[in-house]
């Protein structure tokens, strides 16, 4: 087994993706919307090696040298997101909820939680967690519609849980009228909800968005979304790292099924501030974005002549986004340019990164 495994990574072509961002990153022509580049061993779309085999095949065949003792599944999935249109409002379970929901066959795809961290490569906008109810109620009231004033009253009396319950069970025949009150408002705080109303004219999720924190990340900033936190990505390009899970419950801005009971059961409705993750410079020159999870660790590498020495790199995935880098590990050497990536198995010893450029490394907390 080589100490450095070059990867060819799949692109997910969801309709909210960009027609240009990932195509330009990889130097390939775009054939339609390209939303996500996946780097990892997800069963649905694993990265592939030059011989045509998949990273998942290698991990399944030799789990200990690939990902370490006691492991049988790569815990993380690294992505590049190219968000041209908003994603659905969604929430992911915590460890106990995922385990119990999967065992009870309540629609969960696996027994894993799904924490997420997004690092902004461009201006990146998101909704994350519930805003102060008093502030959200004032915005709803200022919009001027009787239906939005009713939601404001429910929010004031019962908090976000009651307001979301009212919106997700809103009568089908009256949903267009509800959303049209958002679209007709000239309140400055409703700029994004008005855009959402144009795209989802009968979806009460447009109003749920008003209850949430609107987050604007500048390039270089990172946001952590804990399990049980309602969130949605609105626009921008970013590097995302998450637990390698498919568990998602949608709460709005979607044509897919909304499981109202399960949404209410697993969501944390406590108002909170968005959880921004500041970089921490490590002794070897990597910038760490420490998130409170055991499933992943993201670091940024920007070598500029001085080598970055990584004492225990595996298992990890390394993605180059700019410049030209050389990675050396034992007898193996690989050169990475824009869009190139590697997997570094658990077995293999220290690695050295030299050159000039920008890269991100997904690994496990040490």
C-alpha positions, 0 to 999 in steps of 0.5 A: 500500500502506498503512503500517498493515494491520489484521488479522483473525486465525484461531483454531485450535480444537485440543482442548486449548484453553480455552473462554473465554480467546480468546473473551473477548479477542476479544469473540466467543462461543466455540463449543468449545475455542479453543487458538491465535490466529495473527497472521501469514502462515502458509499454513495460516491467514494473517491477513486484511485488511478487504478479504477478502484475506490477508496472505500474498497481499500478501506474495506479490504484493509481497515486498520492500515487505512484508517486505524485500529478499531475503525471500519468506516472513515469518520469524515467527508470533505467537500467543496460546496458551490452554492448558487441557490439556497439549500433546504432548511435542515437539521441532523441528529446527535449521536443518541438520536441517530443510534436510536432512530436508525435502530427503530427504523424511523427513516434514518440512513445510518447510526451516525450523527452529522456535525458540519463545519463550513469554511468560506472561500468566498462571501458565504451566507447561511441561516444557522440556529434560532435568533432572539425571538423578540427580534424575530417577532418585531421583524414579523410584525413590521412586515405588516401582514395579518398572518405574519403578525399571528406567527409573531404572537405565537413566537412571543407566547411559545418560542421558536418551537411553537412557531415552527410547529404552527408553520409546518402544519399551516393549512395547505390552502393558505400557504401561498397567502402566508408566503405572499405577505413576505414577498410583499413586504418592504422591510429591510430585514426581509431581503433574503426571505423575499428572495426565498418567497420568489423561489418557494411561493407556497413553502412556510419555510420562507417564514421559518427563515425569518426566525433564524440567524442570518450569517455572513461569512467573509473569506477565511471565516468558518461556521460550525453547525452542531447536530440538532441545529436548524440551518441552511446554506444560501449562497457562496463557495466553501470547504465543508467537512462533516461526519460521514453520515446521510442523516438529514431531516428537512424543515422547509424550502424543499419539495421533499418530505418534511417529517414534522414529528421527527423534526420537532423531536430532534431539533434544539429550539433554544435561541443561540448565536452562530458558532464561528470557529476561529483559526488556531495556528499550530506549531507546524504552520497549519491553521486549525479550525477546532470544532467540538466533535470527534468525527473530524478536524480541518486544517488549512495549509499555506506553505510559502517556502518553509516546509509544513511537517505533519507528524501523524497525518493519517488517516487524512485527505488533502485537497489543493485549491491553489498553487503547486505543492509537493507532498513527501511521505516515506519513499512516496512523493506526489505533486498537487496543483489546483483541484488535486487531492490525496488520501494519506492512510493511517499507516505511513509515518510523517509527511512533509508539504512544500511549495507555494499554495493553499490546501485543506486537510481533513483528519481526526482530532488528536 
